[in-house]
Amino acid sequence: MKYFNFIKRLVTFKKYPLFRTVPFRYLLLNILLVSIFISLPFITSLLATVNTFGHLSEIGDEIPEFQIEGGEYQGEEKELSLNEHQILFTSDITRDESDTLDEAVLFGFLRDGIYISEIQNGTFSYSFIGDIIDNESLEQFVSSQMSSLYFYIFIYITLYIVVIYFFIFTLMLFLSLLLSFIANFAGRKTDYMNWFKIGSYIMMILTLPIGLFAVFTENFYWIILIIALIPYIYYFKKLPKQKKTHS
């Protein structure tokens, strides 16, 4: 496939000038893959959280009696064990104090809202779950609505990747313009779109190990991107020099 031929050229340092022939759709595909690779830790963590929620029905009988009145939790204080995680019910902790929760707490009914681990800004007011107003409605939700939760998670992940996609596209566009300007200033024939195309392949290849390492180690090893300097410099050296014009 022609798409993989460009990967081969990149890693074998051959035919770099021909990256100008990369179809624009390949560039868009590369940025999509970069977005997915960067999102891998978030995606895997979120799916693991949802899978754990799927087992809530196993402890449905242990859910304490409570009510949500005036946007606040009123009921028993209890902590349930779910696999290796904890489900917390408490009126002693507010959303602003959620950073004090134990790492094992996956989900919590706090005094003024809910807490969901592994989600950015993972605290929400009780209006976010308006259909759940007491322990009976929670048990009903667990037994009847969990199957549709995966659909909403899919939508959430899709939107997350789309946001990352446009951020990466904009960032790489400006990087390509900058590199083209530097090359032109150095007296080389250059075009920002060529930098954009080759850069999309470079970043696509390097963000894969970054994403995988983050999944298993929970750390983003951005230092891997230093390797990107090698093909960038090599490509710069392959650029022909501008012909001097005589006045």
C-alpha positions, 0 to 999 in steps of 0.5 A: 500500500502506498501509505506504508511506502512513505513509512518505509522511506521515513525509517530508511532515510530514502527518497525524502523529497518524494514526501511532497507527493503524499496525498492530503488524506494521508496527512489527515489520517496521520493526525487522527492516529496521533490523536488516538495514540495520545488519547490511549491512556485516557481511553483505556483508563475510562473503559476500565472504569466503565467496565468496573461500573458494569459490576455494580449490579453485583453489590446492588443490595449493599447500596445504602439508603440515601436521598438527594435533596437540595443538591446535597447527599443525605444518607448513610456513610458507607464504602463498598468494595468493587473489585479493587476499587471503592464506591464511596457514599459520604456527606463529609466530603465536598467536590472541592475536597475530592483531591483528598480521596483515596486513589482506590475510590472509583466513584463517590456520592459526595455532599454536593455532587458526584466524583468519578475517577479517571475523568478530567474535572471528574466532579459534577453536581447532582443535576448531572444525574437528575434521574438518580435521587435516592438509593432505589433510583440508583439501583434501577439505573444500575440494572437497566441503564448500564448497557447504554452507558457504553454508547455515551462513553463512545460519544465522549471518547469521540469528542475527546479525540476530535478536540485533540485532533484539531489541537494537533492539526493547528500545532503541526501547521504552525510548526510546519510554517516555522520550519519552512520559514527557517529553511527559507531564511537559510537559503533553501527551497522549501514549502510548508506543506512538505514539512506538514506531510513529512511531520505528520508521518514522523509524529505518527510513528513516535506518538505510538510508543509514547501512548503505549508507554503511558498506558502501562506506566501512566507517564508520557515520555515526551522525550521520545520526540527528540528522535524527531530531530533526526529525520527533520534535520535529514530532510532539511539537508535534502532541500535544494539551495535557492538559486541566486539571482543577479541584479 
